[in-house]
């Protein structure tokens, strides 16, 4: 298991800091945890392969945690090296994420969605989500 801190969170742009973004690689999964603006752009800098992402977890809906969702889906659709046929992208988010996603797709859907890629959204509050080789545990924060 390998965790790469892509951005540790910053509200105001600073040299050497980036919006929240973490990439967890396990034997069976490639998980993006949050993905604020600039997260996707930094993947090559860390020698990471965004094409392998199969799960995205969002801690909350602030833009500094979610804004690279659209660029990621855009890349999935248009990058010829991304295999979307028969692929599922699981997105785990807080209560209200489905509505947030639907509103984003109302605006950007024609450019980012493809029939080949199945997107499954799960809204969670306080529960444990078992994946093949890792568990995601959600708790309320203040």
Backbone as JSON Lines, residues from 0, in Angstrom:
{"i":0,"aa":"X","n":[0.85,-1.17,0.0],"ca":[0.0,0.0,0.0],"c":[0.89,1.23,0.0]}
{"i":1,"aa":"X","n":[0.53,2.2,-0.84],"ca":[1.33,3.41,-0.95],"c":[0.4,4.62,-0.99]}
{"i":2,"aa":"X","n":[0.67,5.61,-0.13],"ca":[-0.09,6.85,-0.1],"c":[0.83,7.99,-0.55]}
{"i":3,"aa":"X","n":[0.39,8.72,-1.57],"ca":[1.14,9.89,-2.04],"c":[0.32,11.13,-1.73]}
{"i":4,"aa":"X","n":[0.94,12.07,-1.03],"ca":[0.3,13.36,-0.76],"c":[0.6,14.26,-1.95]}
{"i":5,"aa":"X","n":[-0.42,14.52,-2.74],"ca":[-0.26,15.37,-3.92],"c":[-0.41,16.83,-3.51]}
{"i":6,"aa":"X","n":[-1.36,17.1,-2.65],"ca":[-1.59,18.43,-2.1],"c":[-2.13,18.27,-0.7]}
{"i":7,"aa":"X","n":[-1.58,19.0,0.24],"ca":[-1.99,18.83,1.64],"c":[-3.05,19.83,2.07]}
{"i":8,"aa":"X","n":[-3.52,20.62,1.12],"ca":[-4.61,21.54,1.42],"c":[-4.13,22.95,1.65]}
{"i":9,"aa":"X","n":[-4.67,23.86,0.89],"ca":[-4.36,25.27,1.04],"c":[-5.51,26.05,0.39]}
{"i":10,"aa":"X","n":[-5.98,27.06,1.07],"ca":[-7.07,27.87,0.52],"c":[-6.56,28.97,-0.39]}
{"i":11,"aa":"X","n":[-5.39,29.5,-0.06],"ca":[-4.8,30.6,-0.81],"c":[-3.57,30.05,-1.53]}
{"i":12,"aa":"X","n":[-3.44,30.26,-2.85],"ca":[-2.3,29.71,-3.58],"c":[-0.96,30.08,-2.95]}
{"i":13,"aa":"X","n":[-0.13,29.06,-2.8],"ca":[1.2,29.24,-2.22],"c":[2.19,28.37,-2.98]}
{"i":14,"aa":"X","n":[3.42,28.83,-3.09],"ca":[4.47,28.02,-3.7],"c":[4.69,26.77,-2.85]}
{"i":15,"aa":"X","n":[4.74,25.64,-3.51],"ca":[5.02,24.4,-2.8],"c":[3.83,23.77,-2.1]}
{"i":16,"aa":"X","n":[2.67,24.36,-2.21],"ca":[1.47,23.79,-1.58],"c":[0.39,23.66,-2.63]}
{"i":17,"aa":"X","n":[-0.51,22.73,-2.41],"ca":[-1.6,22.55,-3.35],"c":[-2.88,22.19,-2.63]}
{"i":18,"aa":"X","n":[-3.98,22.31,-3.36],"ca":[-5.26,21.9,-2.81],"c":[-5.21,20.43,-2.42]}
{"i":19,"aa":"X","n":[-6.12,20.03,-1.57],"ca":[-6.15,18.68,-1.05],"c":[-6.23,17.64,-2.16]}
{"i":20,"aa":"X","n":[-5.34,16.67,-2.1],"ca":[-5.35,15.56,-3.05],"c":[-4.39,14.48,-2.59]}
{"i":21,"aa":"X","n":[-4.89,13.27,-2.47],"ca":[-4.1,12.14,-2.01],"c":[-4.37,10.96,-2.94]}
{"i":22,"aa":"X","n":[-3.35,10.17,-3.21],"ca":[-3.5,9.01,-4.1],"c":[-3.06,7.77,-3.34]}
{"i":23,"aa":"X","n":[-4.02,6.87,-3.11],"ca":[-3.75,5.63,-2.37],"c":[-3.75,4.48,-3.36]}
{"i":24,"aa":"X","n":[-2.61,3.8,-3.44],"ca":[-2.47,2.63,-4.31],"c":[-2.38,1.38,-3.45]}
{"i":25,"aa":"X","n":[-3.28,0.45,-3.7],"ca":[-3.24,-0.83,-3.02],"c":[-3.06,-1.91,-4.08]}
{"i":26,"aa":"X","n":[-3.03,-3.15,-3.66],"ca":[-2.86,-4.23,-4.62],"c":[-3.98,-4.26,-5.65]}
{"i":27,"aa":"X","n":[-5.21,-3.9,-5.22],"ca":[-6.37,-4.03,-6.1],"c":[-7.03,-2.71,-6.48]}
{"i":28,"aa":"X","n":[-6.64,-1.6,-5.87],"ca":[-7.32,-0.33,-6.11],"c":[-6.35,0.83,-6.26]}
{"i":29,"aa":"X","n":[-6.8,1.83,-7.01],"ca":[-6.12,3.12,-7.12],"c":[-7.15,4.18,-6.75]}
{"i":30,"aa":"X","n":[-6.97,4.78,-5.58],"ca":[-7.99,5.62,-4.98],"c":[-7.51,7.07,-4.88]}
{"i":31,"aa":"X","n":[-8.28,7.97,-5.47],"ca":[-8.02,9.39,-5.31],"c":[-8.86,9.87,-4.14]}
{"i":32,"aa":"X","n":[-8.21,10.44,-3.14],"ca":[-8.91,10.98,-1.98],"c":[-8.86,12.5,-2.11]}
{"i":33,"aa":"X","n":[-10.01,13.09,-2.33],"ca":[-10.14,14.5,-2.65],"c":[-9.36,14.8,-3.94]}
{"i":34,"aa":"X","n":[-9.63,15.92,-4.51],"ca":[-8.97,16.29,-5.76],"c":[-9.25,17.74,-6.07]}
{"i":35,"aa":"X","n":[-8.63,18.6,-5.31],"ca":[-8.8,20.03,-5.54],"c":[-8.08,20.46,-6.8]}
{"i":36,"aa":"X","n":[-8.25,21.7,-7.15],"ca":[-7.66,22.26,-8.36],"c":[-6.16,22.0,-8.42]}
{"i":37,"aa":"X","n":[-5.71,21.47,-9.55],"ca":[-4.28,21.21,-9.74],"c":[-3.84,19.81,-9.39]}
{"i":38,"aa":"X","n":[-4.7,19.03,-8.77],"ca":[-4.32,17.67,-8.38],"c":[-3.95,16.83,-9.59]}
{"i":39,"aa":"X","n":[-4.79,16.82,-10.59],"ca":[-4.55,16.0,-11.78],"c":[-3.25,16.42,-12.48]}
{"i":40,"aa":"X","n":[-3.01,17.71,-12.55],"ca":[-1.81,18.22,-13.2],"c":[-0.53,17.72,-12.53]}
{"i":41,"aa":"X","n":[-0.6,17.44,-11.24],"ca":[0.59,17.02,-10.5],"c":[0.89,15.52,-10.61]}
{"i":42,"aa":"X","n":[-0.03,14.74,-11.17],"ca":[0.22,13.3,-11.28],"c":[1.55,12.99,-11.98]}
{"i":43,"aa":"X","n":[1.86,13.6,-13.12],"ca":[3.14,13.3,-13.76],"c":[4.35,13.69,-12.9]}
{"i":44,"aa":"X","n":[4.23,14.77,-12.13],"ca":[5.34,15.2,-11.27],"c":[5.7,14.14,-10.25]}
{"i":45,"aa":"X","n":[4.69,13.38,-9.79],"ca":[4.9,12.33,-8.8],"c":[5.03,10.95,-9.44]}
{"i":46,"aa":"X","n":[5.1,10.92,-10.78],"ca":[5.18,9.66,-11.52],"c":[4.0,8.74,-11.19]}
{"i":47,"aa":"X","n":[2.81,9.34,-11.13],"ca":[1.58,8.6,-10.84],"c":[0.77,8.47,-12.12]}
{"i":48,"aa":"X","n":[-0.03,7.42,-12.19],"ca":[-0.84,7.16,-13.38],"c":[-2.31,7.39,-13.05]}
{"i":49,"aa":"X","n":[-2.83,8.53,-13.47],"ca":[-4.24,8.84,-13.19],"c":[-5.18,7.87,-13.92]}
{"i":50,"aa":"X","n":[-4.69,7.24,-14.97],"ca":[-5.53,6.32,-15.75],"c":[-5.98,5.12,-14.94]}
{"i":51,"aa":"X","n":[-5.29,4.83,-13.84],"ca":[-5.62,3.67,-13.02],"c":[-6.69,3.96,-11.96]}
{"i":52,"aa":"X","n":[-7.06,5.22,-11.77],"ca":[-8.02,5.56,-10.71],"c":[-9.31,4.78,-10.92]}
{"i":53,"aa":"X","n":[-9.73,4.04,-9.89],"ca":[-11.0,3.31,-9.97],"c":[-11.98,3.75,-8.89]}
{"i":54,"aa":"X","n":[-11.48,4.5,-7.91],"ca":[-12.33,4.98,-6.82],"c":[-11.9,6.4,-6.47]}
{"i":55,"aa":"X","n":[-12.9,7.25,-6.23],"ca":[-12.63,8.6,-5.74],"c":[-13.43,8.78,-4.46]}
{"i":56,"aa":"X","n":[-12.78,9.31,-3.44],"ca":[-13.45,9.6,-2.17],"c":[-13.35,11.1,-1.91]}
{"i":57,"aa":"X","n":[-14.49,11.7,-1.64],"ca":[-14.52,13.12,-1.3],"c":[-14.91,13.3,0.15]}
{"i":58,"aa":"X","n":[-14.1,14.07,0.87],"ca":[-14.38,14.32,2.28],"c":[-15.53,15.3,2.45]}
{"i":59,"aa":"X","n":[-15.6,16.3,1.59],"ca":[-16.69,17.27,1.59],"c":[-16.7,17.99,0.25]}
{"i":60,"aa":"X","n":[-17.66,18.85,0.05],"ca":[-17.93,19.4,-1.28],"c":[-17.29,20.75,-1.57]}
{"i":61,"aa":"X","n":[-16.39,21.21,-0.73],"ca":[-15.74,22.5,-1.0],"c":[-14.92,22.39,-2.29]}
{"i":62,"aa":"X","n":[-14.82,23.49,-3.05],"ca":[-14.11,23.43,-4.33],"c":[-12.64,23.06,-4.22]}
{"i":63,"aa":"X","n":[-12.0,23.39,-3.09],"ca":[-10.58,23.04,-2.94],"c":[-10.38,21.54,-2.71]}
{"i":64,"aa":"X","n":[-11.48,20.78,-2.69],"ca":[-11.41,19.32,-2.56],"c":[-12.0,18.6,-3.77]}
{"i":65,"aa":"X","n":[-12.78,19.3,-4.61],"ca":[-13.55,18.62,-5.66],"c":[-13.3,19.11,-7.09]}
{"i":66,"aa":"X","n":[-12.62,20.21,-7.28],"ca":[-12.62,20.86,-8.6],"c":[-11.95,20.07,-9.71]}
{"i":67,"aa":"X","n":[-11.1,19.12,-9.41],"ca":[-10.48,18.36,-10.5],"c":[-11.3,17.16,-10.94]}
{"i":68,"aa":"X","n":[-12.52,17.02,-10.45],"ca":[-13.39,15.94,-10.94],"c":[-13.67,16.11,-12.43]}
{"i":69,"aa":"X","n":[-14.01,17.31,-12.85],"ca":[-14.34,17.55,-14.25],"c":[-13.11,17.32,-15.15]}
{"i":70,"aa":"X","n":[-11.94,17.89,-14.84],"ca":[-10.77,17.58,-15.67],"c":[-10.43,16.09,-15.7]}
{"i":71,"aa":"X","n":[-10.64,15.39,-14.6],"ca":[-10.36,13.95,-14.58],"c":[-11.3,13.2,-15.52]}
{"i":72,"aa":"X","n":[-12.6,13.47,-15.42],"ca":[-13.55,12.8,-16.31],"c":[-13.31,13.19,-17.77]}
{"i":73,"aa":"X","n":[-12.94,14.44,-18.0],"ca":[-12.61,14.9,-19.36],"c":[-11.43,14.1,-19.91]}
{"i":74,"aa":"X","n":[-10.41,13.92,-19.08],"ca":[-9.24,13.13,-19.49],"c":[-9.62,11.67,-19.73]}
{"i":75,"aa":"X","n":[-10.44,11.1,-18.84],"ca":[-10.88,9.71,-19.04],"c":[-11.57,9.55,-20.39]}
{"i":76,"aa":"X","n":[-12.38,10.54,-20.76],"ca":[-13.13,10.43,-22.01],"c":[-12.24,10.62,-23.24]}
{"i":77,"aa":"X","n":[-11.27,11.51,-23.17],"ca":[-10.54,11.9,-24.37],"c":[-9.13,11.34,-24.48]}
{"i":78,"aa":"X","n":[-8.59,10.77,-23.42],"ca":[-7.24,10.18,-23.47],"c":[-7.34,8.8,-24.11]}
{"i":79,"aa":"X","n":[-6.73,8.59,-25.27],"ca":[-6.85,7.29,-25.93],"c":[-6.21,6.14,-25.15]}
{"i":80,"aa":"X","n":[-5.39,6.46,-24.15],"ca":[-4.77,5.41,-23.34],"c":[-5.66,4.96,-22.18]}
{"i":81,"aa":"X","n":[-6.78,5.64,-21.97],"ca":[-7.71,5.26,-20.9],"c":[-8.71,4.26,-21.46]}
{"i":82,"aa":"X","n":[-8.77,3.11,-20.84],"ca":[-9.74,2.08,-21.23],"c":[-11.0,2.28,-20.4]}
{"i":83,"aa":"X","n":[-12.08,2.73,-21.05],"ca":[-13.33,2.95,-20.32],"c":[-14.35,1.85,-20.55]}
{"i":84,"aa":"X","n":[-14.21,1.1,-21.63],"ca":[-15.19,0.07,-21.95],"c":[-15.23,-0.98,-20.85]}
{"i":85,"aa":"X","n":[-16.42,-1.14,-20.25],"ca":[-16.6,-2.12,-19.19],"c":[-15.99,-1.71,-17.86]}
{"i":86,"aa":"X","n":[-15.59,-0.48,-17.75],"ca":[-14.93,0.0,-16.53],"c":[-15.95,0.7,-15.64]}
{"i":87,"aa":"X","n":[-15.74,0.58,-14.33],"ca":[-16.58,1.27,-13.35],"c":[-15.71,2.22,-12.54]}
{"i":88,"aa":"X","n":[-16.18,3.44,-12.39],"ca":[-15.55,4.41,-11.51],"c":[-16.48,4.6,-10.33]}
{"i":89,"aa":"X","n":[-16.01,4.26,-9.14],"ca":[-16.82,4.42,-7.94],"c":[-16.46,5.76,-7.29]}
{"i":90,"aa":"X","n":[-17.47,6.57,-7.02],"ca":[-17.25,7.84,-6.35],"c":[-18.0,7.81,-5.02]}
{"i":91,"aa":"X","n":[-17.26,8.01,-3.95],"ca":[-17.81,8.0,-2.6],"c":[-17.75,9.43,-2.08]}
{"i":92,"aa":"X","n":[-18.89,9.94,-1.67],"ca":[-18.92,11.32,-1.21],"c":[-19.89,11.51,-0.07]}
{"i":93,"aa":"X","n":[-19.9,12.69,0.49],"ca":[-20.8,12.98,1.61],"c":[-22.24,13.16,1.13]}
{"i":94,"aa":"X","n":[-23.13,13.24,2.09],"ca":[-24.54,13.5,1.77],"c":[-24.61,14.75,0.89]}
{"i":95,"aa":"X","n":[-25.38,14.66,-0.17],"ca":[-25.52,15.76,-1.11],"c":[-24.63,15.63,-2.34]}
{"i":96,"aa":"X","n":[-23.75,14.62,-2.34],"ca":[-22.84,14.5,-3.47],"c":[-23.56,14.18,-4.78]}
{"i":97,"aa":"X","n":[-24.57,13.33,-4.73],"ca":[-25.29,12.97,-5.96],"c":[-25.87,14.22,-6.62]}
{"i":98,"aa":"X","n":[-26.48,15.09,-5.83],"ca":[-27.04,16.33,-6.37],"c":[-25.93,17.23,-6.93]}
{"i":99,"aa":"X","n":[-24.83,17.32,-6.21],"ca":[-23.66,18.09,-6.66],"c":[-23.18,17.56,-8.01]}
{"i":100,"aa":"X","n":[-23.04,16.24,-8.11],"ca":[-22.58,15.6,-9.34],"c":[-23.56,15.86,-10.48]}
{"i":101,"aa":"X","n":[-24.85,15.69,-10.2],"ca":[-25.86,15.9,-11.24],"c":[-25.82,17.32,-11.79]}
{"i":102,"aa":"X","n":[-25.65,18.31,-10.9],"ca":[-25.57,19.7,-11.36],"c":[-24.32,19.93,-12.22]}
{"i":103,"aa":"X","n":[-23.21,19.31,-11.83],"ca":[-21.99,19.42,-12.64],"c":[-22.2,18.79,-14.01]}
{"i":104,"aa":"X","n":[-22.91,17.66,-14.04],"ca":[-23.13,16.98,-15.32],"c":[-24.12,17.74,-16.2]}
{"i":105,"aa":"X","n":[-25.04,18.49,-15.58],"ca":[-25.93,19.35,-16.36],"c":[-25.11,20.35,-17.18]}
{"i":106,"aa":"X","n":[-24.02,20.8,-16.62],"ca":[-23.17,21.79,-17.28],"c":[-22.13,21.13,-18.19]}
{"i":107,"aa":"X","n":[-21.43,20.12,-17.68],"ca":[-20.26,19.57,-18.38],"c":[-20.46,18.18,-18.96]}
{"i":108,"aa":"X","n":[-21.59,17.56,-18.7],"ca":[-21.79,16.16,-19.06],"c":[-21.45,15.8,-20.48]}
{"i":109,"aa":"X","n":[-21.85,16.63,-21.43],"ca":[-21.6,16.3,-22.84],"c":[-20.12,16.18,-23.16]}
{"i":110,"aa":"X","n":[-19.27,16.85,-22.39],"ca":[-17.83,16.82,-22.65],"c":[-17.1,15.77,-21.82]}
{"i":111,"aa":"X","n":[-17.73,15.29,-20.74],"ca":[-16.98,14.42,-19.83],"c":[-17.56,13.02,-19.68]}
{"i":112,"aa":"X","n":[-18.81,12.82,-20.03],"ca":[-19.42,11.5,-19.84],"c":[-19.29,10.66,-21.09]}
{"i":113,"aa":"X","n":[-19.09,9.37,-20.89],"ca":[-19.06,8.42,-21.98],"c":[-19.89,7.21,-21.58]}
{"i":114,"aa":"X","n":[-20.59,6.63,-22.52],"ca":[-21.42,5.47,-22.22],"c":[-20.58,4.27,-21.81]}
{"i":115,"aa":"X","n":[-19.31,4.26,-22.18],"ca":[-18.44,3.13,-21.87],"c":[-18.06,3.06,-20.39]}
{"i":116,"aa":"X","n":[-18.05,4.2,-19.71],"ca":[-17.62,4.26,-18.32],"c":[-18.84,4.33,-17.41]}
{"i":117,"aa":"X","n":[-18.97,3.33,-16.55],"ca":[-20.06,3.34,-15.57],"c":[-19.57,4.09,-14.33]}
{"i":118,"aa":"X","n":[-20.36,5.06,-13.89],"ca":[-20.02,5.81,-12.68],"c":[-21.04,5.44,-11.61]}
{"i":119,"aa":"X","n":[-20.54,4.91,-10.5],"ca":[-21.4,4.56,-9.37],"c":[-21.1,5.53,-8.24]}
{"i":120,"aa":"X","n":[-22.14,6.17,-7.75],"ca":[-21.99,7.15,-6.68],"c":[-22.61,6.6,-5.41]}
{"i":121,"aa":"X","n":[-21.86,6.73,-4.32],"ca":[-22.37,6.3,-3.02],"c":[-22.19,7.46,-2.05]}
{"i":122,"aa":"X","n":[-23.32,7.92,-1.51],"ca":[-23.27,8.95,-0.47],"c":[-23.16,8.25,0.87]}
{"i":123,"aa":"X","n":[-22.28,8.74,1.71],"ca":[-22.07,8.1,3.01],"c":[-22.1,9.15,4.11]}
{"i":124,"aa":"X","n":[-22.42,8.7,5.28],"ca":[-22.34,9.55,6.46],"c":[-21.38,8.9,7.45]}
{"i":125,"aa":"X","n":[-21.87,7.98,8.22],"ca":[-21.01,7.27,9.18],"c":[-21.11,5.79,8.9]}
{"i":126,"aa":"X","n":[-20.22,5.31,8.1],"ca":[-20.24,3.89,7.81],"c":[-18.89,3.43,7.3]}
{"i":127,"aa":"X","n":[-18.77,2.12,7.22],"ca":[-17.55,1.49,6.73],"c":[-17.84,0.96,5.33]}
{"i":128,"aa":"X","n":[-16.96,1.27,4.4],"ca":[-17.12,0.8,3.02],"c":[-15.97,-0.15,2.73]}
{"i":129,"aa":"X","n":[-16.27,-1.44,2.64],"ca":[-15.19,-2.39,2.35],"c":[-14.9,-2.44,0.85]}
{"i":130,"aa":"X","n":[-13.65,-2.25,0.49],"ca":[-13.19,-2.5,-0.86],"c":[-12.4,-3.82,-0.8]}
{"i":131,"aa":"X","n":[-11.86,-4.27,-1.87],"ca":[-11.2,-5.57,-1.9],"c":[-10.12,-5.7,-0.84]}
{"i":132,"aa":"X","n":[-9.24,-4.71,-0.74],"ca":[-8.1,-4.84,0.16],"c":[-7.91,-3.65,1.09]}
{"i":133,"aa":"X","n":[-8.94,-2.84,1.22],"ca":[-8.87,-1.69,2.12],"c":[-10.3,-1.32,2.51]}
{"i":134,"aa":"X","n":[-10.46,-0.8,3.71],"ca":[-11.77,-0.32,4.16],"c":[-11.73,1.2,4.25]}
{"i":135,"aa":"X","n":[-12.8,1.83,3.84],"ca":[-12.93,3.27,3.99],"c":[-13.95,3.51,5.09]}
{"i":136,"aa":"X","n":[-13.54,4.25,6.1],"ca":[-14.42,4.52,7.24],"c":[-14.72,6.01,7.25]}
{"i":137,"aa":"X","n":[-16.0,6.34,7.26],"ca":[-16.43,7.73,7.22],"c":[-16.97,8.15,8.58]}
{"i":138,"aa":"X","n":[-16.51,9.29,9.03],"ca":[-17.0,9.88,10.27],"c":[-17.29,11.34,10.04]}
{"i":139,"aa":"X","n":[-18.17,11.88,10.83],"ca":[-18.5,13.29,10.74],"c":[-17.34,14.09,11.34]}
{"i":140,"aa":"X","n":[-17.02,15.21,10.7],"ca":[-15.99,16.09,11.23],"c":[-16.62,17.43,11.57]}
{"i":141,"aa":"X","n":[-15.9,18.21,12.35],"ca":[-16.42,19.53,12.7],"c":[-15.59,20.61,12.06]}
